[in-house]
Amino acid sequence: MNRVKAPWYFLFLLILAGESIFILPFVLSRVFRPTVLDVFELDNVQLGICFSVYGVVALVSYLFGGPLADKYPPRKLIAVAMWMTALGGLVYATFPGYAALKIIYGYWGFTTIFLFWPSLIKATRVWGGAISQGKAFGFLDGGRGLVGALFGTLGVITFSLFISTDISLASVSESRAAFKYVILISTAVISVVGALAWFFLKLDKKSEKEMTMAKIALPEIREVLRLPSVWLLMIIILSAYVGYKITDVFSLYAQDVMLYDQVESAQVGTFLLFIRPVIGVVIGVLADRTQTTLWLALSFVITFFGALLFATGIISDSSTVLFFISIWVVATGVYAARSLYFAVMESGRIPLVLTGTAVGLISIVGYTPDIFAGPAMGYLLDNSPGEKGHQHVFWMLALFSFMGAVASWQYFRMYGKKR
């Protein structure tokens, strides 16, 4: 099959859509975790269970959404998913109770995955062609990081503008009123990005026909499951995604251990988001010029040593410089792994036309941290308050990083040689 040539703005729209759709369920709680806990009257375990509900629905959505992405053009699936996600934002802005919040997260588990995720990965692979997969996925994840950072900054500015009193003295009702504007602005942006995807995320009809299949049946699924690369990617993505989920606690770490206030801790979360685009672009370019599979293995090694810096308890409220250096180290490893784990699909000999099906099957295992990581972190944090709980979370990161390093090294041994 001839590889489809996609224009440059195609990737730009994928980047914009790829992060915008996750602002409501994930980015806001990453940047504003202490605020989210306050305004929704949640503890860490309850917020983790909301993420788990999302993960359970997403698990089913991966299974059925993957083949769907191989049957229909990406732009239609992506646009509809964006608009449906934005509708959930309108309900989220009413600050529903815990039971309703779990329903909203389940709804988002469907809207952000079933129609969206496999389509996003397939469209990015199309843009990268046969020789630029590292660049395509590096730019995608780095660009998504930049979009997330800009939204985080916009959110912090918006929140600060609508807080009428000193941040440290603000009541829950005042924080809720200010945070509502953050949610509504995010919802509006998601809707606009959906419209841009619908009208501009286009390929010619011949190209769209070449990258889709009329029917996905059991023989195609068996073909994908026979590939060793698919099974290794399940473990690699599982390990990397645990790391990504654990970056959610950095803003809370800033509050609990470094003793920052709500805005300062949100700024730490935003600082983390600004690291992501730098890592994504740099690692993407390096990977295409050298060995994508080798860089993937190295990213887990970096994450492992970064996790040890936090897990061993050498960081305290008096070691600000070391705190930010350690964030850099962990973020470098985590974001490098995220940038590359789908970029190695090409070297793993996964057919382009079956990308959606492969992504769906891989994601069933790879993204299970959406189910267990949130409650696990909440349990560790709430049962050992303060610095001790955070140390336990980073020991968890070290364990999964080691597992990812082993699996990615095996992937390098099998598929690392350039053909």
VMD Tcl script that draws the C-alpha trace (Angstrom):
set ca {
  {0.00 0.00 0.00}
  {1.27 3.51 -0.82}
  {1.85 5.67 2.26}
  {-0.48 8.65 2.47}
  {1.09 12.12 2.29}
  {-0.53 14.42 4.86}
  {0.01 18.22 5.00}
  {1.90 19.91 7.85}
  {-1.19 21.44 9.44}
  {-2.64 17.92 9.76}
  {-0.22 17.22 12.62}
  {-0.89 20.64 14.16}
  {-4.61 19.85 14.38}
  {-3.87 16.40 15.82}
  {-1.71 18.01 18.51}
  {-4.41 20.55 19.34}
  {-7.16 17.94 19.48}
  {-4.97 15.34 21.19}
  {-4.52 17.41 24.34}
  {-7.67 19.54 24.33}
  {-9.95 16.55 24.72}
  {-8.19 15.49 27.95}
  {-8.22 18.92 29.63}
  {-11.46 18.33 31.53}
  {-10.86 14.80 32.85}
  {-7.11 15.05 33.46}
  {-5.23 18.32 32.83}
  {-7.27 20.42 35.24}
  {-6.93 17.88 38.05}
  {-3.20 17.62 37.35}
  {-2.61 21.37 37.55}
  {-5.27 22.13 40.19}
  {-5.32 18.90 42.21}
  {-5.57 20.58 45.66}
  {-8.28 22.92 44.33}
  {-10.24 20.06 42.70}
  {-10.20 18.15 45.99}
  {-11.55 21.22 47.82}
  {-14.25 22.42 45.42}
  {-15.67 18.95 44.76}
  {-15.25 17.97 48.44}
  {-13.21 14.85 47.64}
  {-10.30 13.03 49.22}
  {-7.49 11.45 47.21}
  {-9.09 8.00 47.18}
  {-12.42 9.35 45.86}
  {-10.71 11.27 43.07}
  {-8.75 8.11 42.28}
  {-11.99 6.13 42.05}
  {-13.35 8.70 39.56}
  {-10.28 8.01 37.44}
  {-10.91 4.27 37.84}
  {-14.48 4.61 36.54}
  {-13.03 6.44 33.56}
  {-10.52 3.61 33.11}
  {-13.10 0.82 33.24}
  {-15.25 2.45 30.56}
  {-12.13 3.27 28.54}
  {-11.06 -0.38 28.67}
  {-14.21 -1.48 26.86}
  {-13.96 1.51 24.52}
  {-10.43 0.52 23.44}
  {-11.67 -2.94 22.45}
  {-14.47 -1.72 20.20}
  {-13.09 1.68 19.22}
  {-9.90 0.28 17.70}
  {-11.55 -1.55 14.78}
  {-13.85 1.46 14.29}
  {-10.80 3.63 13.60}
  {-9.81 1.26 10.78}
  {-13.24 1.64 9.13}
  {-13.88 5.42 9.17}
  {-11.83 8.58 8.43}
  {-10.20 10.10 11.54}
  {-11.62 13.62 11.21}
  {-15.25 12.62 11.74}
  {-14.53 10.41 14.73}
  {-12.25 13.01 16.32}
  {-14.68 15.93 15.87}
  {-17.70 14.09 17.29}
  {-15.61 12.91 20.26}
  {-14.56 16.51 21.01}
  {-18.13 17.81 21.00}
  {-19.40 14.99 23.19}
  {-16.59 15.61 25.70}
  {-17.45 19.32 25.82}
  {-21.05 18.47 26.76}
  {-19.70 16.69 29.83}
  {-17.85 19.88 30.75}
  {-21.14 21.77 31.07}
  {-22.29 19.28 33.71}
  {-18.87 19.31 35.40}
  {-19.16 23.10 35.82}
  {-22.21 22.64 38.07}
  {-19.97 20.90 40.68}
  {-22.07 17.74 40.99}
  {-21.81 15.38 43.94}
  {-19.46 12.42 44.16}
  {-21.94 9.91 42.65}
  {-22.67 12.14 39.63}
  {-18.97 12.91 39.25}
  {-18.25 9.20 38.79}
  {-20.87 9.08 36.04}
  {-19.26 12.05 34.29}
  {-15.85 10.38 34.39}
  {-17.38 7.21 32.98}
  {-18.96 9.26 30.20}
  {-15.59 10.86 29.44}
  {-14.03 7.40 29.38}
  {-16.31 6.68 26.43}
  {-16.07 10.02 24.57}
  {-12.29 10.40 24.76}
  {-11.47 6.81 23.81}
  {-14.13 5.02 21.75}
  {-14.19 7.47 18.86}
  {-10.99 9.36 19.52}
  {-7.85 7.63 20.73}
  {-7.18 4.94 18.07}
  {-8.09 7.50 15.37}
  {-5.53 9.96 16.78}
  {-2.72 7.38 16.80}
  {-3.53 6.13 13.31}
  {-3.67 9.65 11.86}
  {-0.30 10.49 13.48}
  {1.26 7.35 12.04}
  {-0.03 8.37 8.61}
  {1.62 11.79 8.94}
  {4.96 10.22 9.95}
  {5.18 7.97 6.91}
  {7.77 5.23 6.75}
  {10.82 7.13 8.06}
  {9.59 9.85 10.47}
  {7.69 7.96 13.14}
  {9.87 9.27 15.96}
  {9.38 12.83 14.78}
  {5.63 12.34 14.29}
  {4.97 10.93 17.75}
  {7.61 13.10 19.43}
  {6.01 16.21 17.97}
  {2.55 14.89 18.87}
  {3.37 14.31 22.52}
  {5.61 17.37 22.81}
  {2.99 19.52 21.12}
  {0.30 18.09 23.36}
  {2.50 19.01 26.31}
  {2.78 22.59 25.06}
  {-0.99 22.82 24.56}
  {-1.51 21.40 28.05}
  {1.00 23.88 29.49}
  {-0.73 26.80 27.78}
  {-4.08 25.64 29.08}
  {-2.56 25.19 32.52}
  {-1.20 28.74 32.40}
  {-4.53 30.08 31.14}
  {-6.28 28.18 33.91}
  {-3.99 29.55 36.64}
  {-4.40 33.11 35.32}
  {-8.19 32.73 35.08}
  {-8.40 31.23 38.55}
  {-6.25 34.03 40.01}
  {-8.31 36.76 38.33}
  {-11.60 35.51 39.73}
  {-10.38 35.00 43.29}
  {-11.37 38.23 45.03}
  {-9.40 37.61 48.25}
  {-5.93 36.40 49.13}
  {-5.41 32.88 47.77}
  {-4.46 31.42 51.14}
  {-7.61 32.91 52.72}
  {-10.09 32.01 49.97}
  {-13.14 30.03 51.06}
  {-14.36 26.90 49.26}
  {-17.25 28.86 47.70}
  {-14.86 31.52 46.37}
  {-12.54 28.85 44.94}
  {-15.53 27.10 43.36}
  {-16.75 30.31 41.71}
  {-13.32 31.00 40.22}
  {-12.76 27.39 39.12}
  {-16.11 27.39 37.30}
  {-14.72 29.93 34.84}
  {-11.71 27.69 34.26}
  {-14.01 24.78 33.39}
  {-16.28 26.80 31.09}
  {-13.40 28.34 29.14}
  {-11.88 24.88 28.68}
  {-15.23 23.53 27.47}
  {-15.57 26.30 24.89}
  {-12.09 25.68 23.53}
  {-12.72 21.94 23.15}
  {-15.86 22.69 21.11}
  {-13.97 25.03 18.78}
  {-11.16 22.52 18.25}
  {-13.78 19.91 17.34}
  {-15.08 22.21 14.61}
  {-11.54 22.78 13.27}
  {-10.99 19.02 13.11}
  {-14.25 18.47 11.24}
  {-13.50 21.04 8.54}
  {-9.70 20.86 8.15}
  {-8.48 17.42 9.25}
  {-8.99 16.09 5.74}
  {-7.19 13.90 3.23}
  {-8.30 13.30 -0.33}
  {-10.90 10.55 -0.81}
  {-8.42 8.16 -2.39}
  {-6.02 8.46 0.57}
  {-8.82 8.01 3.10}
  {-9.94 4.88 1.27}
  {-6.41 3.44 1.29}
  {-6.05 3.82 5.07}
  {-9.40 2.20 5.95}
  {-10.86 -1.29 5.66}
  {-14.47 -2.09 4.83}
  {-14.64 -4.72 7.55}
  {-12.57 -5.79 10.54}
  {-13.17 -9.44 11.46}
  {-11.56 -12.13 13.62}
  {-8.82 -13.01 11.06}
  {-7.50 -9.43 11.22}
  {-7.58 -9.47 15.02}
  {-5.73 -12.79 15.08}
  {-3.13 -11.36 12.69}
  {-2.44 -8.52 15.10}
  {-2.31 -10.78 18.16}
  {0.30 -13.01 16.51}
  {2.80 -10.14 16.51}
  {5.32 -10.23 19.42}
  {5.64 -6.44 19.18}
  {1.99 -6.07 20.20}
  {2.48 -8.06 23.41}
  {5.67 -6.23 24.33}
  {4.00 -2.86 23.71}
  {1.27 -3.82 26.15}
  {3.87 -4.08 28.93}
  {5.84 -1.04 27.76}
  {2.81 1.24 27.64}
  {1.48 -0.10 30.95}
  {4.79 0.79 32.63}
  {5.11 4.18 30.95}
  {1.52 5.16 31.68}
  {1.92 4.45 35.40}
  {4.75 6.98 35.29}
  {2.58 9.51 33.51}
  {-0.24 9.07 36.03}
  {2.17 9.58 38.92}
  {3.18 13.00 37.55}
  {-0.31 14.05 38.71}
  {0.96 14.19 42.31}
  {3.71 16.76 41.75}
  {1.40 19.70 42.51}
  {0.19 17.92 45.64}
  {3.81 17.12 46.58}
  {4.54 20.84 46.30}
  {1.74 21.57 48.78}
  {2.31 18.68 51.22}
  {6.11 18.51 51.30}
  {7.37 21.82 49.89}
  {4.58 23.75 51.73}
  {3.43 25.80 48.70}
  {-0.02 27.45 48.52}
  {-2.71 26.56 45.93}
  {-1.51 28.88 43.18}
  {2.18 28.04 43.74}
  {1.42 24.30 43.65}
  {-0.61 24.80 40.44}
  {2.37 26.63 38.96}
  {4.52 23.57 39.70}
  {2.04 21.45 37.73}
  {2.19 23.95 34.88}
  {6.01 23.98 34.97}
  {5.91 20.23 34.53}
  {3.72 20.66 31.45}
  {6.24 23.03 29.86}
  {8.96 20.36 30.13}
  {6.92 17.96 28.00}
  {7.11 19.79 24.62}
  {10.88 20.20 24.92}
  {11.38 16.49 25.62}
  {8.95 15.41 22.90}
  {10.59 17.42 20.12}
  {14.18 16.60 21.12}
  {13.60 12.87 21.62}
  {11.59 12.62 18.40}
  {14.37 14.10 16.29}
  {17.07 12.03 18.04}
  {15.07 8.83 17.68}
  {14.64 9.16 13.90}
  {18.37 9.84 13.46}
  {19.51 6.93 15.65}
  {17.55 4.06 17.27}
  {13.98 4.72 18.38}
  {13.79 1.43 20.26}
  {17.04 2.12 22.16}
  {15.89 5.57 23.26}
  {12.67 4.00 24.52}
  {14.67 1.67 26.80}
  {16.86 4.55 28.04}
  {13.79 6.60 28.92}
  {12.72 3.98 31.47}
  {16.21 3.92 33.00}
  {16.08 7.71 33.47}
  {12.61 7.47 35.05}
  {13.84 4.77 37.44}
  {16.68 6.91 38.80}
  {14.46 9.99 38.97}
  {11.91 8.03 41.02}
  {14.64 7.07 43.49}
  {15.40 10.76 44.15}
  {11.88 11.20 45.53}
  {11.44 7.73 47.02}
  {14.55 7.94 49.21}
  {13.28 11.12 50.91}
  {16.28 13.35 50.22}
  {14.01 16.20 49.03}
  {12.54 18.50 51.70}
  {10.98 21.96 51.89}
  {14.48 23.45 52.19}
  {15.81 21.87 48.98}
  {13.94 23.82 46.29}
  {16.65 23.50 43.62}
  {16.90 19.73 44.11}
  {13.09 19.51 43.95}
  {12.94 21.12 40.50}
  {15.97 19.17 39.22}
  {14.30 15.93 40.31}
  {11.10 16.95 38.50}
  {13.20 17.49 35.36}
  {14.74 14.02 35.64}
  {11.44 12.18 36.16}
  {9.67 14.25 33.49}
  {12.46 13.58 30.98}
  {12.09 9.83 31.34}
  {8.30 9.77 31.50}
  {7.70 12.10 28.56}
  {10.38 10.46 26.42}
  {8.69 7.08 26.90}
  {5.29 8.57 26.05}
  {6.71 10.14 22.90}
  {8.19 6.90 21.62}
  {6.04 3.94 22.57}
  {3.74 4.26 19.57}
  {6.60 5.43 17.34}
  {8.07 1.90 17.43}
  {4.97 0.35 15.83}
  {6.58 0.78 12.40}
  {9.75 -1.10 13.39}
  {7.57 -3.71 15.12}
  {6.03 -4.55 11.71}
  {2.44 -3.65 12.61}
  {0.50 -2.99 9.35}
  {-0.69 0.60 8.91}
  {-4.17 -0.43 7.83}
  {-4.60 -2.38 11.10}
  {-3.20 0.39 13.32}
  {-6.54 1.12 14.99}
  {-7.15 -2.53 15.81}
  {-3.60 -2.93 17.15}
  {-3.86 0.25 19.25}
  {-7.17 -0.95 20.68}
  {-5.77 -4.34 21.69}
  {-2.53 -2.89 23.07}
  {-4.43 -0.24 25.03}
  {-6.64 -2.80 26.79}
  {-3.57 -3.73 28.84}
  {-1.42 -0.63 28.38}
  {-3.91 1.85 29.81}
  {-5.18 -0.20 32.75}
  {-3.41 2.32 35.05}
  {-6.50 4.44 34.40}
  {-8.26 1.86 36.58}
  {-5.75 1.08 39.33}
  {-3.20 3.91 39.47}
  {-5.55 6.56 40.89}
  {-6.89 4.47 43.79}
  {-3.41 3.05 44.46}
  {-1.90 6.53 44.72}
  {-4.85 7.76 46.79}
  {-4.49 4.85 49.19}
  {-0.74 5.38 49.60}
  {-1.15 9.14 50.11}
  {-4.10 9.02 52.50}
  {-2.80 6.13 54.64}
  {0.64 7.72 55.10}
  {-0.05 11.47 55.16}
  {2.67 13.89 54.17}
  {6.09 13.04 52.81}
  {5.95 9.33 53.70}
  {2.94 8.72 51.45}
  {4.65 10.47 48.54}
  {7.74 8.30 49.03}
  {5.57 5.19 48.71}
  {4.10 6.54 45.45}
  {7.57 7.04 43.98}
  {8.67 3.54 45.00}
  {5.71 2.39 42.91}
  {7.07 4.45 40.01}
  {10.52 2.86 40.41}
  {9.02 -0.64 40.24}
  {7.08 -0.02 37.03}
  {10.00 1.83 35.44}
  {12.20 -1.22 35.99}
  {9.56 -3.45 34.39}
  {9.31 -1.09 31.40}
  {13.07 -1.04 30.98}
  {13.20 -4.84 30.74}
  {10.35 -5.03 28.19}
  {11.69 -2.18 26.03}
  {15.18 -3.70 26.04}
  {13.69 -6.93 24.69}
  {11.85 -4.90 22.02}
  {15.18 -3.31 21.05}
  {16.83 -6.72 20.78}
  {14.05 -7.98 18.49}
  {13.37 -4.92 16.33}
  {16.18 -2.45 16.97}
  {18.31 -3.05 13.89}
  {17.48 -0.67 11.07}
  {16.27 -2.53 7.99}
}
mol new
graphics top color blue
foreach p $ca { graphics top sphere $p radius 0.5 }
foreach p [lrange $ca 0 end-1] q [lrange $ca 1 end] { graphics top cylinder $p $q radius 0.2 }
display resetview
